[in-house]
Amino acid sequence: MGYFLKFNRQKKQKKKPMSKLYKSIFNVNGCSVVKQEQTDTTVTITVRLTKGNASRCGCCGRKGKLYDNGREQRVWRTLDLGTKMGFIRMDTYRVKCKKCGVKTVKVPWASHRSGFTDAFEQQVAWAVCSMSKKAVAKQLRIAWNTVGEIADRVWDRLDTRPIKAGCIFRRIGIDETSYKKGHKYITVVVDHDRRCVIWVHEGYGKEVLDLFMRELSEEQRKGVELVTCDGAKWIRSSIEEFLPNAERCVDSFHVVQWATEALDKVRVEAWKEARKENRNQKRGRGRPTKDSVPKDRTAEGIKNSRYALGKAPENLNESQQRKIELIASRYPRLYRAYQLKEELRIILKMGYDDARENLDRWLWRASHSRIGSVKDLYAKIKRNYDGILNTIRLGVSNARIEATNNKIKLLIRTAYGFRNMNNMLSLIMLSCSYVDVKIAYEWESESRESSSKAA
């Protein structure tokens, strides 16, 4: 008897409508499912907007008046259902908005003028931050160029820049990095406290950096306390013009790099002198006798000493130490430049007071060294004297922005280059900025929670 009552109770219950089931599977709201179609490779549902979501402007979302009855059928690609591609079809129409004019009606599941749902675009944006565009295009069965366009739209949708929000940046880093052969550069600005990119733009120079400075409010400009950078003149002039309270910090890595480049110029000069002396040595015909003087290998040793001269003395192996000893005995001019480079490297590791005292002595010795490349190095360090000491005093570096530059190069290499600059900048901001790009199911769960809280 109990089984019979239970059977009748289950029989009287209404079955769940197929419309709700397909809406749940396709994750669409604000509409009703009219019909569904299936093929061997696709699943398509035809929907109709509900009364509350009908006649909304596609740009601003406000309620408008029906402009025309000429309906155009549109199809949106959504997330795959197993091995089948999912599509949403609807007859659209145009709405007259007081603010935007005549626009296509807004749909809750996709952005204006997009042929993909927001969930699908979120999945593409998450994947392109980790894989190449070719792999993403093959996995999600879309065109290679479409991947970059989707990344651009997702960034526009997620863009809530701290610059626009009025956030104060205390410590920032500025640098330029190449993205293509032929001196193609982009300018990158990093927030050291938030550990992310806050601004990126094509090109470099004072005109490009001034665009970032002008985006900042007066309060944000006054809030910047220090800027880490290299010794570029255009960065220094822009800081002096727009950031009155900022201290410029020249990274120690670049200072040692300047000294290494100056040392390499002296090495090339010494190698040319040694090669000229070898050419002047005359040898007789035939094989050399046992008593003959062996061929002088000094020029070859100097030519191959670039790596040894760039290393610290404590890291040299036996072969490299012999090269340094040869240079010290035969070419004291090159050895003196090597000593000045090592002294400068040690000074940059000292405390502020000791570093300032020893740096003044180093500058005097460099100015009286009678070596052209070292004198040029002296002038460069003299111009950036305050910035170098600020770096030592505050204990900061430009390592974070250099690491960001490497990540940007990796993104460009993984994508096998970019044809569209906006797509490249959008991908950089999605991967390296403050935006947390979530995978589709995480994004959908957050959107459900936010909509339930709002209700």
C-alpha positions as CSV (number, residue, x, y, z in Angstrom):
1,M,0.0,0.0,0.0
2,G,2.8,2.4,0.9
3,Y,4.6,1.7,-2.4
4,F,1.4,2.4,-4.3
5,L,0.9,5.8,-2.7
6,K,4.6,6.7,-3.3
7,F,4.2,5.7,-7.0
8,N,1.1,7.8,-7.4
9,R,2.8,10.8,-5.7
10,Q,5.7,10.6,-8.1
11,K,3.4,10.2,-11.0
12,K,1.5,13.4,-10.1
13,Q,4.7,15.5,-9.8
14,K,5.3,17.7,-12.9
15,K,8.3,17.0,-15.0
16,K,11.0,19.7,-15.1
17,P,10.5,21.7,-18.3
18,M,13.2,21.3,-21.0
19,S,13.6,25.0,-21.2
20,K,15.0,25.2,-17.7
21,L,17.3,22.3,-18.4
22,Y,18.8,23.9,-21.5
23,K,19.0,27.3,-19.8
24,S,21.0,25.6,-17.0
25,I,23.3,23.8,-19.4
26,F,24.0,26.8,-21.6
27,N,24.0,29.1,-18.5
28,V,21.7,31.7,-20.1
29,N,19.3,33.9,-18.1
30,G,16.6,36.5,-19.0
31,C,15.2,34.4,-21.8
32,S,13.1,31.3,-22.6
33,V,14.1,28.5,-24.8
34,V,11.8,28.1,-27.8
35,K,13.4,25.0,-29.4
36,Q,16.6,23.0,-29.7
37,E,18.4,21.3,-32.6
38,Q,21.2,18.8,-32.7
39,T,23.6,17.6,-35.3
40,D,26.7,15.3,-35.2
41,T,28.9,18.2,-34.2
42,T,26.6,21.0,-32.8
43,V,23.9,21.7,-30.3
44,T,21.8,24.8,-30.9
45,I,19.0,26.4,-28.9
46,T,16.7,29.1,-30.1
47,V,15.7,31.6,-27.4
48,R,13.5,34.6,-26.8
49,L,14.1,37.5,-24.4
50,T,11.8,37.8,-21.4
51,K,9.8,41.0,-20.9
52,G,12.2,42.4,-18.3
53,N,15.2,42.0,-20.6
54,A,13.6,43.1,-23.8
55,S,14.1,46.5,-25.5
56,R,17.4,47.2,-23.7
57,C,20.2,49.2,-25.3
58,G,23.1,47.0,-26.4
59,C,25.7,49.6,-25.2
60,C,24.4,51.1,-21.9
61,G,21.7,48.5,-21.0
62,R,19.0,51.1,-20.5
63,K,15.4,50.6,-21.5
64,G,14.5,52.0,-24.9
65,K,11.8,52.0,-27.5
66,L,11.4,49.5,-30.2
67,Y,12.8,51.1,-33.3
68,D,11.9,48.6,-36.0
69,N,10.4,45.2,-36.5
70,G,13.0,44.0,-39.0
71,R,14.4,41.1,-37.1
72,E,17.8,39.7,-37.8
73,Q,18.8,36.2,-36.7
74,R,22.0,36.1,-34.8
75,V,24.0,33.1,-33.5
76,W,26.4,33.2,-30.5
77,R,29.1,30.5,-29.8
78,T,29.1,29.2,-26.2
79,L,31.1,26.6,-24.3
80,D,31.4,23.2,-25.8
81,L,29.0,20.4,-24.6
82,G,31.4,17.4,-24.5
83,T,32.6,17.0,-28.1
84,K,29.9,19.2,-29.6
85,M,30.0,22.9,-30.1
86,G,27.2,24.9,-28.4
87,F,25.3,27.8,-30.1
88,I,22.6,30.2,-29.0
89,R,20.3,31.6,-31.7
90,M,17.9,34.5,-31.4
91,D,15.9,36.9,-33.6
92,T,17.3,40.4,-32.7
93,Y,15.9,43.8,-33.4
94,R,17.0,47.4,-32.9
95,V,16.2,49.7,-30.0
96,K,16.2,53.5,-29.8
97,C,18.1,54.7,-26.7
98,K,18.0,58.3,-25.5
99,K,21.7,58.2,-24.7
100,C,23.2,56.0,-27.4
101,G,20.8,56.3,-30.3
102,V,19.7,53.3,-32.4
103,K,21.4,50.2,-31.2
104,T,20.9,46.4,-31.4
105,V,19.0,45.0,-28.4
106,K,21.2,43.8,-25.5
107,V,21.4,40.1,-24.6
108,P,22.4,39.0,-21.1
109,W,24.9,36.4,-22.1
110,A,27.2,38.3,-24.5
111,S,28.8,41.7,-25.1
112,H,27.7,44.1,-27.7
113,R,28.9,43.2,-31.3
114,S,30.4,39.9,-30.1
115,G,29.6,36.6,-31.6
116,F,30.7,34.7,-28.5
117,T,29.1,34.4,-25.0
118,D,30.9,36.0,-22.0
119,A,31.7,32.6,-20.6
120,F,33.3,31.4,-23.8
121,E,35.4,34.6,-24.0
122,Q,36.5,34.2,-20.4
123,Q,37.6,30.6,-21.2
124,V,39.7,31.9,-24.2
125,A,41.3,34.7,-22.1
126,W,42.3,32.3,-19.4
127,A,43.8,29.8,-21.9
128,V,45.7,32.4,-23.9
129,C,47.5,33.6,-20.8
130,S,49.1,30.1,-20.5
131,M,49.2,28.7,-24.0
132,S,50.0,29.9,-27.5
133,K,47.3,31.4,-29.7
134,K,47.7,28.5,-32.1
135,A,47.0,25.9,-29.3
136,V,44.0,27.9,-28.0
137,A,42.5,28.2,-31.5
138,K,42.8,24.5,-32.1
139,Q,41.4,23.5,-28.7
140,L,38.4,25.8,-28.8
141,R,37.9,25.5,-32.6
142,I,38.1,29.2,-33.5
143,A,40.3,31.2,-35.8
144,W,43.8,32.3,-34.8
145,N,43.0,36.0,-35.2
146,T,39.9,35.7,-33.2
147,V,41.9,34.7,-30.1
148,G,43.5,38.2,-30.0
149,E,40.2,40.0,-30.6
150,I,38.6,38.1,-27.7
151,A,41.5,38.9,-25.4
152,D,41.1,42.6,-26.3
153,R,37.3,42.5,-25.4
154,V,37.9,40.7,-22.1
155,W,40.4,43.2,-21.1
156,D,38.0,46.1,-21.9
157,R,35.4,44.3,-19.8
158,L,37.7,43.7,-16.8
159,D,39.6,46.9,-16.9
160,T,39.3,48.7,-13.6
161,R,42.6,50.5,-13.5
162,P,43.9,51.8,-10.2
163,I,44.8,55.0,-12.2
164,K,41.1,55.6,-12.9
165,A,40.1,54.6,-9.3
166,G,42.5,57.2,-7.9
167,C,44.8,54.8,-6.1
168,I,48.0,56.2,-4.7
169,F,51.3,54.7,-6.1
170,R,54.2,55.0,-3.7
171,R,56.9,53.1,-5.6
172,I,56.9,52.6,-9.3
173,G,59.3,51.3,-11.9
174,I,59.7,52.5,-15.5
175,D,61.5,50.7,-18.3
176,E,61.2,50.0,-22.0
177,T,61.5,46.5,-23.7
178,S,61.6,45.4,-27.3
179,Y,58.8,43.3,-28.7
180,K,60.0,43.0,-32.3
181,K,63.1,43.3,-34.4
182,G,63.9,46.7,-35.9
183,H,63.9,48.8,-32.7
184,K,60.3,48.2,-31.8
185,Y,59.8,49.0,-28.1
186,I,57.0,49.3,-25.6
187,T,57.1,51.3,-22.3
188,V,56.1,49.5,-19.2
189,V,55.2,50.9,-15.7
190,V,55.1,48.6,-12.7
191,D,53.8,49.2,-9.2
192,H,56.3,47.7,-6.8
193,D,53.8,47.5,-3.9
194,R,51.0,45.8,-5.9
195,R,53.6,43.7,-7.8
196,C,51.9,44.2,-11.2
197,V,51.9,46.2,-14.4
198,I,49.7,49.3,-14.2
199,W,50.4,50.9,-17.6
200,V,51.9,49.8,-20.9
201,H,52.0,51.6,-24.2
202,E,53.6,51.3,-27.6
203,G,56.9,53.2,-28.2
204,Y,59.3,54.9,-25.8
205,G,60.6,58.3,-25.0
206,K,59.4,61.4,-23.1
207,E,56.3,61.8,-25.3
208,V,55.1,58.3,-24.5
209,L,55.9,58.5,-20.8
210,D,54.2,61.9,-20.5
211,L,50.9,60.1,-21.6
212,F,51.1,58.1,-18.4
213,M,52.0,61.1,-16.3
214,R,49.0,63.0,-17.6
215,E,46.6,60.2,-16.8
216,L,47.6,60.6,-13.1
217,S,45.7,63.1,-11.0
218,E,47.5,65.8,-9.1
219,E,47.1,63.8,-5.8
220,Q,48.5,60.7,-7.4
221,R,51.6,62.5,-8.8
222,K,52.4,64.0,-5.4
223,G,52.0,60.5,-3.8
224,V,54.8,58.9,-5.8
225,E,57.8,58.7,-3.4
226,L,60.4,56.9,-5.6
227,V,60.9,55.7,-9.2
228,T,63.2,52.9,-10.1
229,C,64.6,53.1,-13.7
230,D,67.8,53.1,-15.7
231,G,69.8,56.2,-16.5
232,A,67.7,57.3,-19.6
233,K,67.5,61.0,-19.9
234,W,63.8,61.0,-21.1
235,I,62.8,59.2,-17.9
236,R,64.7,61.7,-15.7
237,S,63.2,64.7,-17.5
238,S,59.7,63.4,-17.2
239,I,60.1,62.6,-13.5
240,E,61.4,66.1,-12.8
241,E,58.5,67.7,-14.7
242,F,55.5,65.7,-13.3
243,L,56.6,64.0,-10.0
244,P,57.8,66.7,-7.6
245,N,58.1,64.4,-4.5
246,A,59.7,61.4,-6.2
247,E,63.3,60.3,-5.7
248,R,64.8,58.7,-8.8
249,C,66.7,55.5,-8.1
250,V,69.1,54.2,-10.8
251,D,69.3,50.4,-10.6
252,S,72.8,49.1,-9.6
253,F,72.5,46.4,-12.3
254,H,72.5,49.0,-15.0
255,V,75.5,50.8,-13.4
256,V,77.6,47.7,-13.5
257,Q,76.4,47.1,-17.1
258,W,77.7,50.6,-18.0
259,A,81.1,49.7,-16.5
260,T,81.2,46.4,-18.3
261,E,80.4,48.0,-21.6
262,A,83.2,50.6,-21.1
263,L,85.6,47.8,-20.1
264,D,84.8,45.9,-23.3
265,K,85.6,49.0,-25.4
266,V,89.0,49.1,-23.8
267,R,89.5,45.4,-24.4
268,V,88.7,45.8,-28.1
269,E,91.3,48.6,-28.3
270,A,93.9,46.4,-26.6
271,W,93.1,43.5,-28.9
272,K,93.6,45.7,-32.0
273,E,97.0,46.8,-30.7
274,A,98.1,43.2,-30.0
275,R,96.9,42.0,-33.4
276,K,98.9,44.8,-35.0
277,E,102.0,43.8,-33.2
278,N,101.6,40.2,-34.3
279,R,101.3,41.3,-37.9
280,N,104.6,43.1,-37.7
281,Q,106.4,39.9,-36.6
282,K,108.0,38.3,-39.6
283,R,108.3,34.6,-39.9
284,G,110.7,32.6,-42.2
285,R,109.6,30.1,-44.7
286,G,109.0,26.5,-43.8
287,R,108.4,24.9,-40.5
288,P,109.7,26.7,-37.3
289,T,112.9,25.3,-35.8
290,K,113.2,24.1,-32.2
291,D,115.2,27.2,-31.2
292,S,112.7,29.6,-32.9
293,V,110.5,31.9,-30.8
294,P,106.9,30.6,-30.6
295,K,104.1,32.6,-32.0
296,D,102.7,35.3,-29.7
297,R,99.2,34.4,-28.6
298,T,98.5,37.6,-26.7
299,A,96.0,38.9,-29.2
300,E,94.0,35.7,-29.1
301,G,94.0,35.7,-25.3
302,I,92.7,39.2,-25.2
303,K,90.0,38.5,-27.8
304,N,88.7,35.5,-25.7
305,S,88.9,37.3,-22.3
306,R,85.6,39.1,-22.5
307,Y,83.8,36.6,-20.3
308,A,86.7,36.5,-17.8
309,L,86.8,40.3,-17.5
310,G,83.0,40.4,-16.9
311,K,83.2,38.0,-13.9
312,A,84.0,38.8,-10.3
313,P,87.6,37.7,-9.2
314,E,86.2,35.2,-6.7
315,N,84.3,33.4,-9.5
316,L,87.2,33.0,-11.9
317,N,88.5,29.5,-12.8
318,E,92.2,28.7,-13.4
319,S,92.1,29.4,-17.1
320,Q,90.4,32.8,-16.6
321,Q,92.8,33.8,-13.9
322,R,95.7,33.2,-16.2
323,K,94.1,35.5,-18.8
324,I,93.7,38.2,-16.1
325,E,97.4,37.8,-15.1
326,L,98.5,38.0,-18.8
327,I,96.5,41.2,-19.2
328,A,98.0,42.6,-15.9
329,S,101.6,42.0,-17.2
330,R,101.2,43.0,-20.8
331,Y,98.4,45.6,-20.9
332,P,98.2,47.6,-17.7
333,R,95.7,50.1,-19.3
334,L,93.1,47.3,-19.7
335,Y,93.9,45.9,-16.3
336,R,93.4,49.3,-14.7
337,A,89.9,49.6,-16.4
338,Y,89.1,46.1,-15.0
339,Q,90.1,47.2,-11.5
340,L,87.9,50.3,-11.7
341,K,84.9,48.1,-12.8
342,E,85.4,45.8,-9.9
343,E,85.8,48.6,-7.4
344,L,82.5,50.1,-8.6
345,R,80.8,46.8,-8.2
346,I,81.9,46.5,-4.6
347,I,81.0,50.1,-3.8
348,L,77.4,49.4,-4.9
349,K,77.1,46.7,-2.2
350,M,78.3,49.0,0.6
351,G,76.3,50.9,3.1
352,Y,75.2,54.4,2.3
353,D,77.9,56.4,4.1
354,D,80.8,54.1,3.0
355,A,79.4,54.0,-0.6
356,R,79.2,57.8,-0.9
357,E,82.8,58.3,0.4
358,N,84.2,55.5,-1.9
359,L,82.2,56.6,-4.9
360,D,83.7,60.1,-4.7
361,R,87.2,58.6,-4.6
362,W,86.3,56.3,-7.5
363,L,85.0,59.3,-9.6
364,W,88.3,61.1,-9.0
365,R,90.4,58.1,-10.2
366,A,88.1,57.5,-13.2
367,S,88.4,61.2,-14.3
368,H,92.2,61.0,-14.1
369,S,92.5,57.5,-15.7
370,R,93.4,58.8,-19.2
371,I,91.2,56.2,-20.7
372,G,88.5,57.5,-23.0
373,S,85.8,54.9,-22.3
374,V,86.3,55.2,-18.6
375,K,86.0,59.0,-18.8
376,D,82.7,58.6,-20.6
377,L,81.6,56.2,-17.8
378,Y,82.7,58.9,-15.3
379,A,80.5,61.5,-17.0
380,K,77.5,59.1,-17.0
381,I,77.8,58.2,-13.4
382,K,78.3,61.8,-12.4
383,R,75.0,62.7,-14.1
384,N,73.2,59.9,-12.2
385,Y,75.1,60.4,-8.9
386,D,72.1,61.2,-6.8
387,G,70.0,58.4,-8.3
388,I,72.7,55.8,-7.6
389,L,73.1,56.9,-4.0
390,N,69.3,56.9,-3.6
391,T,69.2,53.2,-4.7
392,I,71.9,52.3,-2.1
393,R,70.2,54.3,0.7
394,L,66.6,53.0,0.1
395,G,67.7,49.4,-0.8
396,V,65.5,49.1,-3.9
397,S,66.2,47.7,-7.4
398,N,64.6,47.4,-10.8
399,A,64.5,43.6,-10.6
400,R,60.7,43.4,-10.7
401,I,60.3,45.3,-13.9
402,E,63.2,43.4,-15.5
403,A,61.4,40.2,-14.6
404,T,58.2,41.6,-16.0
405,N,60.0,42.4,-19.3
406,N,61.1,38.8,-19.5
407,K,57.6,37.6,-19.0
408,I,56.4,39.9,-21.7
409,K,59.0,38.6,-24.1
410,L,57.9,35.0,-23.2
411,L,54.2,35.9,-23.9
412,I,55.2,37.3,-27.3
413,R,57.3,34.3,-28.1
414,T,54.6,31.9,-27.0
415,A,52.1,33.7,-29.2
416,Y,54.6,33.6,-32.2
417,G,54.3,37.3,-32.5
418,F,51.4,39.7,-32.9
419,R,50.0,41.5,-35.9
420,N,47.7,43.7,-33.9
421,M,49.3,46.0,-31.3
422,N,46.1,46.4,-29.2
423,N,45.7,42.6,-28.9
424,M,49.3,42.4,-27.7
425,L,48.9,45.1,-25.1
426,S,45.6,43.5,-23.9
427,L,47.3,40.2,-23.4
428,I,50.1,41.8,-21.5
429,M,47.7,43.5,-19.1
430,L,45.6,40.3,-18.7
431,S,48.8,38.3,-17.8
432,C,50.9,40.8,-15.9
433,S,48.5,43.3,-14.3
434,Y,46.2,43.4,-11.3
435,V,43.4,41.6,-13.1
436,D,42.7,38.0,-12.0
437,V,41.6,36.2,-15.1
438,K,39.5,33.2,-14.0
439,I,38.5,30.1,-15.9
440,A,34.9,29.9,-17.1
441,Y,33.5,27.8,-14.3
442,E,35.0,30.0,-11.6
443,W,33.7,33.1,-13.4
444,E,30.2,31.7,-13.7
445,S,30.1,30.7,-10.0
446,E,31.2,34.2,-9.0
447,S,28.6,35.8,-11.3
448,R,25.9,33.7,-9.8
449,E,26.9,34.7,-6.2
450,S,27.0,38.4,-7.1
451,S,23.6,38.2,-8.8
452,S,22.1,36.4,-5.8
453,K,23.5,39.0,-3.4
454,A,22.1,41.8,-5.5
455,A,18.7,40.2,-5.5
